Amino acid sequence: MSRNTKINVLLLLVVAALAVLPLALGLGDHKEEPFAGADAEAETAITEIEPDYEPWFSPLYEPPSGEIESALFALQAALGAGVLAYYFGLHRGRKQGEQRALEREGATEESPAERS
């Protein structure tokens, strides 16, 4: 097994552990919404500290349910990942194209006598 494969397997195991451990250990069981986002946690903390707090502005769009909000967040994450993957793929493809062009250029400069 190559070094890169070992690193990839290790990273995959770490990501899986980060996803499974909070569920297995029961983290957040004492809360009404155990895995609420940071916005909800901040709102709860602010209202506990200052019950009369008035937000400076309201959201432009308020989804009708938490499921739709989660779906929109997942869509946003997928679009971001797609843009990053496209950029890195394009960058790698250009490098490979340049390398192949240099290899072809070096092969055409050799004379037929040098090749044999």
C-alpha positions in Angstrom: 0.0 0.0 0.0 1.4 3.4 -1.0 2.0 6.2 1.4 -0.8 8.3 -0.2 -3.3 5.4 0.1 -2.4 5.0 3.8 -3.0 8.7 4.4 -6.3 8.7 2.5 -7.5 5.7 4.5 -6.5 7.3 7.8 -8.3 10.6 6.9 -11.4 8.6 5.9 -11.4 6.8 9.3 -11.0 10.2 11.1 -13.9 11.7 9.2 -16.1 8.6 9.9 -15.1 8.8 13.6 -16.1 12.5 13.7 -19.5 11.7 12.3 -20.2 8.6 14.4 -18.7 9.4 17.8 -21.1 12.3 18.8 -24.0 10.0 18.0 -22.5 7.0 19.8 -21.5 8.9 22.9 -24.9 10.6 23.2 -23.6 14.1 23.0 -26.4 16.6 23.1 -29.0 14.2 24.5 -29.9 16.7 27.3 -30.9 19.4 24.7 -34.3 19.8 23.0 -32.5 20.0 19.6 -29.3 18.1 20.1 -27.6 19.1 16.9 -28.8 22.6 16.3 -26.7 25.0 14.4 -24.5 27.8 15.8 -27.1 30.4 14.9 -29.8 28.7 17.1 -27.3 28.2 19.9 -26.3 31.9 19.7 -29.9 33.0 19.7 -30.6 30.9 22.8 -27.6 32.3 24.7 -28.5 35.9 23.8 -32.1 35.6 25.0 -30.9 34.1 28.2 -28.5 37.0 28.8 -30.6 39.8 27.5 -34.4 38.9 27.2 -35.3 42.3 25.7 -32.7 42.1 22.9 -33.9 43.3 19.4 -32.0 42.0 16.3 -30.6 44.7 14.1 -32.2 43.2 11.0 -34.3 40.3 9.8 -33.4 37.6 7.2 -34.3 38.3 3.6 -35.9 34.8 3.3 -37.1 32.7 6.1 -37.7 29.0 5.0 -41.0 27.6 6.1 -39.4 24.6 7.9 -36.2 23.3 9.2 -36.0 20.6 6.5 -36.1 23.2 3.8 -33.5 25.2 5.6 -31.3 22.1 5.8 -31.8 21.3 2.1 -30.8 24.8 1.1 -27.7 24.6 3.3 -26.8 21.2 1.7 -27.4 22.7 -1.8 -25.1 25.6 -0.9 -22.4 23.2 0.3 -22.7 21.0 -2.8 -22.4 24.0 -5.1 -19.3 25.2 -3.2 -17.8 21.8 -3.4 -18.6 21.6 -7.1 -16.9 25.0 -7.8 -13.8 24.0 -5.8 -13.6 20.6 -7.5 -14.0 22.3 -10.9 -11.2 24.7 -10.1 -8.8 22.1 -8.9 -9.6 19.7 -11.8 -9.0 22.5 -14.3 -5.7 23.5 -12.6 -4.5 19.9 -12.6 -5.6 19.3 -16.2 -3.7 22.4 -17.4 -0.6 21.2 -15.6 -0.9 17.7 -17.2 -1.5 19.3 -20.6 1.6 21.5 -20.2 3.7 18.5 -19.2 2.5 16.4 -22.2 3.2 19.3 -24.5 6.7 19.6 -23.1 7.2 15.8 -23.5 6.0 15.9 -27.2 8.2 19.0 -27.8 11.2 17.1 -26.5 10.4 14.0 -28.6 10.1 16.0 -31.8 13.4 17.7 -31.3 15.3 14.3 -31.4 16.6 13.5 -34.8 15.8 10.0 -36.4 19.5 9.0 -35.9 19.3 9.7 -32.1 16.2 7.6 -31.7 17.8 4.4 -33.0 
